[in-house]
Amino acid sequence: MIRKVMLVGAAMISALALGTSTAEAGTSYLIRQELDYAQYETGDDRAGVCDEEQDGNGVYAQYRQKNGFLTLRDNNGSKIGCGHATIPDVTSFRLCEDDAGDDSCTPWRIVR
């Protein structure tokens, strides 16, 4: 009887552990445009954009949400450090470079 209870208890603990890790797991999305990049992590809604080119062109990412739209910039240019934010309910995003004329943007990347 004790052995049966221990087996059932171990099975319940395993199920709880698996359920927890699955719920916390997220998917990482990355978009690159030459050396510049934007990313999004669905597990904790982390967004980031990074200008890695010393070309004088600013970089930003546009994030579509279920109920809105947000632009995130790397405000320090190609210096060390990137732009970061927590953005919930993102459905798609893209990376843009503020160059001469119309900005160069990647296609929209679907999230989730």
N, C-alpha and C positions, 0 to 999 in steps of 0.2 A: 504493500500500500504506500509506504513512504517513497519507494522507488518511483511509483506511478506519479505521485504528487511532484516529485523533483523533475521528472521528465516534462510534465505539463507546465511547471513553472519555468523551466528552461526554454520551452517552446514559446511561451508568452513573452519572455524577456527578449528572445531573438526577434519575434515579430515586432515588438515595440522598437527595438533598435533599428531594424530595417525600415520601418515606417518613418522614423525620425530622420534617418539619413536621406531617404527619398524625398521627403518634404523640403529639406534644406538644400538639396542639390539644385543647381541651376545650370543654365546653358550660357556659355560665353560666345558672343558674336564679335567679330573683328572685321573692320573695313580698312583697307590700305589704299592710299593714292601716292604712289612712289614711296617716300619715307614717312609721310604723314599718316596718322591713323586715328580712328574713332572706335570705341568699343562699348559693349553693353553686356551686363551680367544679370540674367533674369532672377537668380536666387536672392539677391539683395538689392536689385534695382540700381546698381552702380553704373554710372555712365562716365566716359572719359574721352577727351580729344587731345591730341598731341601734335604739335608742329615740330618736325624733326629736320626741316630743311632751312638752310640759311639763304633764302632767296628773296626775303623782304615781303613775301605774301603771307597774310594771316590765314589761319585755319579755324574752321568752326564745324560743329556737327548739329544737324537738325533732328530732333526726336519727336515723332508723332506719338501722341498718347490717345487713349480711348476718348478722352474729353478735352483735347487741347493740343498744343504744339509748343515746343521749347527749343531755343537755340543755346548751345553751350560753346564757349570760345576758349582757346588757349591764349590768354591775354598777354603772355610774356614772350610771344614769338618763338624763336627756336632756342631760347635759353632753357636750361634745365628746369623741369617742372611742366605739368600739363594741367588742363582744366578738368575738374571732377565735380560731380553732383550726384545726388540720389534722385532718380526720376521714376516714379511708379507708373505702371500701366502703359509701357511703351509698346507700340504695335509695329513700328518700323523706324529706321534712322538712316541717315546718309552723311557723308563727309564732303565738305566744300572748301575750296581754296579761293581766297579773296584776291584774284589776280586781275590784270587789266581787262576792261570790258566786263562781259558777263562772267560771274563766278563759275569755276569748274567744279561740278558736283558729281559724285558717284551715283549710280542707280540706288533707289531705296532698297534697303535690306529688311526683309520681313522678320519679325521677332515673335517667338512663341509658336 
